[in-house]
């Protein structure tokens, strides 16, 4: 490039968008300096200088052309050249010799070149960019200036791989990137900033799995298909997992180490089951949560200055190839003094009466130790109270002012030697809101009115958040839809253009409550069976229950038709009827054959309670008596057994009874319960017609307590009592109380627990029973649960009392999953029976210590 002079602006990745002036002015090349080759261009604009048109001889330098070059890519572009020109404006100022239009090359042209430089750099297409201005003289000596844009394009990432990511699958990584706002789309240019963010997210993810020493790197591998097409690979070397072997505290004088450890839910020491549970893995984010929990624990006891520092990590020596690295944690604690309440005041409470708030915060009394936990709990109650009258935006916070200087006697800085804090409770009540519209989405089958009648809110009424929460639970109790979250199920939107009005939207997903079933199955209660049935609890979307079923099997035959209307005459009155024919074969004992009908009516007595009155008529026969029941020796020593077995009475009894029942139920879901309580009491009075008279009171309490989103405890206690009256002296055997089976004591056979004949072991039954069940429910997925259970119960005979040694127990584990075909949970039960003395199985052998069973339904 003879006589050429170059002016260059350049930017590298580490100085993105910053222009660096490397050489300026018109400087002649040194005679011995090798001539610099002009870069080849893949796009050039401007007039060649070997044309006849020349600028005026007395002209200064003129701007004659621009060129785009990709010297590091062999001038093969992955971006359309016209795309680059779209971001450039300098091409409009290039001289046009054929039109005798000459553009002076001056400071304004250089400014426009710099502006184009910035625009090209900001596209994100490039990893390097430079502008060289080359001097090319015309024949008459006038200098022509050509601007050459030297480009190096950013790689286009076609695919992304994560090598060595054994702790997470690809879906989990993508989800974590999305949640942190990192967008990494395929077949796009991914900058170094995005790559660094991905590496940081991966480090954090692996740290939360205990891999504090994980090394993350990346590489780009060229791929076929064009220039700068690459595969981006993140290489992950997890390294050893950091596991906590010991936790100690420094500075904890008031609280024991054990008490502080119990507050730590994420950071715990390893134990013998850590290989299953993962306990002992050190997670930095989990430690931060634990530190906050410890501070809250201190504040709950009045240590409002308490602080928890970062742990000192003492790594123990391990071989380089070890898969884990043990660490000791030394956690610094600053407790500070324990404060007593000096004074309590309220600010901003205009809606709620002061005496109501004082009652809510009655534990925060002057002279008492201050408890942040008590204050927070009272705030929650206050928030519910405000929400019940439409102030759903109410917020509150405590202001704690430590007394530093004593004021005249009435305001001391200490009480009984402890420092004093004055507490002011600030309330920001907001506005009262009213309901404009209540909308339902997703109920393609269920009528709106069926849902609306369970909602304790009305349009144009006060927006009561507590009624909203209870409404969601009532809807869940229907079982018509997938379970709803009580806190977030209903979307609350302020009505545009209106003050103090909200629209409520409930989106539901219909569950398939209409089941037409034909199939076969097996369970310990039913044996092998064939079934044909149609069952729905939401008939035609109107909330009505209809059952038509026929089941025949080796142990049970059941034919049933029933219908229930939950809202008779458009009012909360439940009415229904049921007719049935049932044959139950108790193995090696007898067969109970029943035909009957039941009708009932119920009235609501509260939000969660109902009163029912049922009438039933049933004719029952006892057939296929075991030969052991007919043994004269057995009958001789049991004078009432012959009547109980209906021997000599045609084998039949007729029972006509009325049963009032009271039910209170707040359990959140009929199939997948996690929280709530249910109380049921009833008294069956038989003798209004028929030939059998008895009284049978029953009481049952069921409770579920949610521990976490996936963990719950369930408990049931049930008691029954039955006794004859009038001219009935002996109850039929099928009315006597017994236990055993998957609905009472899971590890025992049906009707195997109860008073029995001492000579043969045959279970006859008693007249009173107590049953207790406990379950620990672990939700693996929505339709699958693992359940650890403990069952204990006892049946006592006439004239006998309950005794501790009379209880029979069963414990074990159960896999329970929902079967859409049967529309009930299917169960695999493994049970161990530690207290089984004197119990015989259905083959009249000693009850096994461990059993495995198949079943359907739930125990309670």
Secondary structure, DSSP 8 states (H G I E B T S, - for coil): -TT--EEEEEE-GGGTT--EEEE-S-----TTS--------SEEEE--TTSS----TT---EEEEEEEE-GGGTT--SS-HHHHHHT--GGGGS-BGGGTB--B-SHHHHHHHHHHHHHHHHTS-EEEEEEEEEEEE-TTS-EEEEEEEEEEE--EEEEEEEET--SS-HHHHHHHHHHTT----TTEE--HHHHHHHHHHHHHHHHHTT-TT-EEEEEEEE-SSSTTEEEEEEEEE---EEEEEEEEEES-SSS-HHHHHHH-SS-----TTHHHH-TTB--HHHHHHHHHHHHHHHHHTT-TT-EE---EEEE----TT-SEEEEEEEEEEE-----EEEEEEEES--SS-HHHHHHHTTT--TTSB--HHHHHHHHHHHHHHHHTTT-TT-EEEEEEEE--S-BTTTB-SEETTEEEEEEEEEEE-----EEEEEEEES-SSS-HHHHHTT----TTSB--HHHHHHHHHHHHHH-SBS---TTTSEEEEE-TT-TTEEEEEEE--B----EEEEEEEEETTTEEEEEEEEEEEEETTTTEEEEEEEEEESSEEEEEEEEEESSGGGSSEEEEEEEEEEEEEETTTEEEEEEEEEEEEEEE-SSSEEEEEEEEEEEEEEES--TTTT-HHHHHH-TTHHHHTTTTTTTEEEEEEEEEEEEEE--S-SSS--SEEEEEEEEEEEEEEES--EEEEEEEEEEEEESSSSEEEEEEEEEEEEEE-TT--S--TTTSB-B-STTS-TTS-TT-BS-B-TTT--B--BSEEEEEEEEEEEEEETTEEEEEEEEEEEEE-TT----GGG-EEEEEEEEEEEETTTTEEEEEEEEEEEE-TT-B-TTSSB--SEEEEEEES---
